[in-house]
Amino acid sequence: MKSPPTYATRRAYPLELTFIILARPAPSTSPSTPTPAEIASLPMVGDVNLFLKGAPADDDFEAELEVMIAEPAYRRRGLAHRALSLLLAFVTAPPSLPPSSAASSSSPPPNSTTPSPFPIPPHALVARIGASNAPSIALFRALGFEVVRTVEVFQEVEMRVRAGDEEEVGERWKGGEVVVF
């Protein structure tokens, strides 16, 4: 995390949310709820990211999504769809505190100088995808996004939630679940 490109990315996107995608063995060889030691031993096969650009009150605020399944053996199995669904459901839902925290404290939590960007309105979500990456374009279409712009110089498309579909896609994103391969 100390390289100049990492610092440049951190300055451009001061808030980043990452969900790591781990490969889990078949249920017959592992308990339904793995122990912390078992989780630590699972191989990482990809990740989904959300980069916040600007503040939620800004007119040009956006939350850029990115997904990668690095291990070819795990591609085209629905992992990216489910991981993105979980991330999207998480960031677009109203924040909730555990009942004990909410009831016992009337003061803001420590280090809460920056207001939470959540929930993120669906219209602020954006994905920029290589124009030739048909599987990723299809993935985001299945999640309720549409191509709104083509940027020829970067050979990419910009996708956003279809206008008027915000409530429908919110229901679609609730389908994330643990998947075992």
C-alpha positions, 0 to 999 in steps of 0.5 A: 500500500506504499507505492506511488500509484496506490497513493494516487488512487487513494487521493482520487478515491479517499473511500474504497470498499472491497469485498474479497471473494474466497473459494470454499470447498464443497459442503461435504468436506467443511462445516457450514460456518467455517472457523476463522482459521479455515477462512484464513486458509481459503484461496482468494479468487477475486474481489468487488470494489466500490470507489467513492468520488466526491461527497454524497451532497455533491452534484457530481458524486459517484460510486464506481463499481469494479469486479474481478474474478482473477482465477479463470477456474472460477469465472462464469460461475455466478460468483461476480453476480452474487458478490456484486449483488451483496455489495450493491445491497449493502451500499444502497440499504439504510445504515443500521446499528446493532440494537444495543449500540443504538439504544445505549448511545446518544452521542456519535461514535468516535472518529465520526467526523465524516458523514456516512455516504450510505445509503448510496442512491442507485443513480450515483452508481457507475461501472466503466467497462472495456467495450470488448468485455461482453461478459462484464457488460452482460453481468451489469445489464443483468444487475439493472445497469445500461450503457449510457456512454461510450468513450472511444478514446479509452475503448470503454462503456459507462454503465449506470442503473436504468432510470426509473428502475431504482426500486426494481434493481434494489430487490434484484440485488437482495439475491446475494448469498454464499455460494459453494463450488 
